């Protein structure tokens, strides 16, 4: 199950950045398994094993970028 009992999002519910992360994950898994693993498999694996860490890293990067922009305009 996904961390914190979160439901598996449908592809249409994902943000642009989440779709890109799942696509990159799909490419990685497909290369590793030497076959196309499919979008649903990649999405499920991403959200079960990698989404929490990805979101944390994304939030940290977004916050750093926002802080940089604020400092630039002070």
Secondary structure by P-SEA (a helix, b strand, c coil): cccccccccccccccaaaaaaaaaaaaaaaaaacccccaaaaaaaaaaccaaaaaaaaaaaaaaaaaaaaaaac
